[in-house]
Amino acid sequence: MAFHHDIACLNRLANILVDARRLYARAARIADDPDVVERIDRTMAEREKLLTDIRSLIISLHGAGERNNGTFLGAAHKAFLNVRSLFDQDERASLGEVLRGERYLCDEIRKAIRNDELSAEVRAFLGLALDRIVNAEMRIEGKLEEVEHARPIESIHPMPPHS
């Protein structure tokens, strides 16, 4: 029996993950710090694995996976990152957008878990996925705080000397 609500929910999350993959790839390209790039790449690989797992779960539920092309919101985030990187320190812009992406994904999974129409199997799967995403969110947030403390605002936009 196909679980319509499960499959619809999983396809929606798959689209969000497609967006995340695109956004994170762009974020990694504009960052200069090798540690920042490694953290973003690691997060991107984890999202790719989650996307593969979701697609496998859809198939096991006898669902037809949609062709996941992402969402309009994802395209908007990518465009925002392109503009923001012109004006912000690359590492801060990169990490900030990845962090926003991870938080959005966490929020969407939390909403899905609260959906009473989902099967226990899908809820359990999403609960485990959420744990992994929260860990990545903390990893990115920690590096962002480190970057922000390493370069005070004054060093990014120096103040003119006093006369």
C-alpha positions as CSV (number, residue, x, y, z in Angstrom):
1,M,0.0,0.0,0.0
2,A,1.3,3.4,-0.9
3,F,1.4,5.9,1.9
4,H,0.3,9.0,0.1
5,H,1.2,11.5,2.9
6,D,4.5,9.8,3.5
7,I,5.5,10.0,-0.1
8,A,4.3,13.6,-0.5
9,C,6.2,14.7,2.6
10,L,9.4,12.9,1.5
11,N,9.2,14.4,-2.0
12,R,8.9,17.9,-0.5
13,L,11.9,17.3,1.7
14,A,13.8,15.9,-1.3
15,N,13.2,19.2,-3.2
16,I,14.5,21.2,-0.2
17,L,17.6,19.0,-0.2
18,V,18.2,19.6,-3.9
19,D,18.1,23.4,-3.1
20,A,20.5,22.9,-0.2
21,R,22.9,21.0,-2.4
22,R,23.0,23.9,-4.9
23,L,23.2,26.6,-2.2
24,Y,26.0,24.8,-0.3
25,A,28.0,24.2,-3.4
26,R,27.9,27.9,-4.2
27,A,28.7,28.8,-0.6
28,A,31.8,26.5,-0.7
29,R,33.0,28.1,-3.9
30,I,33.0,31.7,-2.5
31,A,34.7,30.8,0.8
32,D,38.5,31.2,1.0
33,D,39.2,29.5,4.3
34,P,39.9,25.8,3.8
35,D,38.3,24.9,7.2
36,V,35.1,26.7,6.1
37,V,35.1,24.9,2.8
38,E,35.6,21.5,4.5
39,R,32.7,22.1,6.9
40,I,30.4,23.2,4.1
41,D,31.6,20.2,1.9
42,R,31.0,17.8,4.8
43,T,27.5,19.2,5.3
44,M,26.8,19.0,1.6
45,A,27.8,15.4,1.6
46,E,25.6,14.7,4.5
47,R,22.6,16.3,2.7
48,E,23.4,14.3,-0.4
49,K,23.3,11.1,1.7
50,L,20.0,12.1,3.2
51,L,18.6,12.8,-0.2
52,T,19.7,9.3,-1.3
53,D,18.1,7.8,1.8
54,I,14.8,9.7,1.2
55,R,14.6,8.5,-2.4
56,S,15.3,4.9,-1.2
57,L,12.5,5.2,1.4
58,I,10.1,6.6,-1.2
59,I,10.8,3.5,-3.4
60,S,10.4,1.1,-0.4
61,L,7.0,2.7,0.2
62,H,6.2,1.8,-3.4
63,G,6.1,5.5,-4.4
64,A,7.2,7.1,-7.5
65,G,9.9,9.6,-6.6
66,E,9.3,12.9,-8.3
67,R,12.0,14.5,-10.3
68,N,13.3,16.8,-7.6
69,N,14.3,20.1,-9.2
70,G,14.3,22.2,-6.0
71,T,12.0,25.0,-5.1
72,F,11.6,28.6,-6.0
73,L,12.6,29.5,-2.4
74,G,15.9,27.7,-3.0
75,A,16.6,29.7,-6.2
76,A,15.9,32.9,-4.2
77,H,18.4,31.9,-1.5
78,K,21.1,31.2,-4.1
79,A,20.5,34.6,-5.8
80,F,20.6,36.2,-2.4
81,L,23.9,34.5,-1.6
82,N,25.4,35.7,-4.9
83,V,24.5,39.3,-4.1
84,R,25.5,39.1,-0.4
85,S,28.9,37.7,-1.2
86,L,29.7,40.9,-3.1
87,F,29.3,42.9,0.1
88,D,30.2,40.6,2.9
89,Q,33.2,38.7,4.0
90,D,33.1,35.4,1.9
91,E,33.3,33.1,4.9
92,R,30.6,34.9,6.8
93,A,28.3,35.0,3.9
94,S,28.9,31.3,3.1
95,L,28.5,30.1,6.6
96,G,25.5,32.3,7.2
97,E,23.6,31.0,4.2
98,V,24.5,27.3,5.0
99,L,23.3,27.9,8.6
100,R,20.0,29.4,7.3
101,G,19.6,26.4,5.0
102,E,20.2,24.0,7.9
103,R,17.8,25.8,10.2
104,Y,15.1,25.9,7.4
105,L,15.6,22.1,6.9
106,C,15.3,21.5,10.6
107,D,12.1,23.5,10.8
108,E,10.6,21.7,7.9
109,I,11.4,18.3,9.3
110,R,10.0,19.3,12.7
111,K,6.8,20.3,11.0
112,A,6.7,17.0,9.1
113,I,7.2,15.0,12.3
114,R,4.2,16.7,13.9
115,N,2.0,15.6,11.0
116,D,-0.3,13.0,12.4
117,E,-0.9,11.6,8.9
118,L,2.7,10.3,8.6
119,S,3.5,6.7,9.3
120,A,5.6,5.8,12.4
121,E,8.3,4.5,10.1
122,V,8.7,7.9,8.3
123,R,8.5,9.8,11.6
124,A,11.3,7.6,13.1
125,F,13.4,8.2,9.9
126,L,12.9,11.9,10.1
127,G,13.7,12.0,13.8
128,L,17.1,10.4,13.1
129,A,17.7,12.7,10.2
130,L,16.8,15.7,12.4
131,D,19.5,14.6,14.9
132,R,22.1,14.6,12.2
133,I,21.1,17.9,10.8
134,V,21.1,19.6,14.3
135,N,24.7,18.3,14.7
136,A,25.7,19.9,11.4
137,E,23.9,23.1,12.3
138,M,25.9,23.3,15.5
139,R,29.2,22.6,13.5
140,I,28.4,25.4,11.1
141,E,27.2,27.8,13.8
142,G,30.4,27.2,15.8
143,K,32.6,28.0,12.8
144,L,30.5,31.1,12.0
145,E,31.0,32.4,15.6
146,E,34.7,31.7,15.3
147,V,34.9,33.6,12.0
148,E,32.9,36.6,13.4
149,H,35.2,36.8,16.5
150,A,38.4,36.5,14.5
151,R,37.6,39.5,12.3
152,P,36.0,42.4,14.2
153,I,33.8,44.7,12.2
154,E,36.4,47.5,12.4
155,S,38.9,45.3,10.4
156,I,36.4,44.7,7.7
157,H,35.4,48.4,7.4
158,P,38.3,50.4,8.9
159,M,37.5,53.7,10.5
160,P,39.4,56.7,9.3
161,P,42.1,57.9,11.7
162,H,41.2,60.7,14.1
163,S,42.8,64.1,13.4
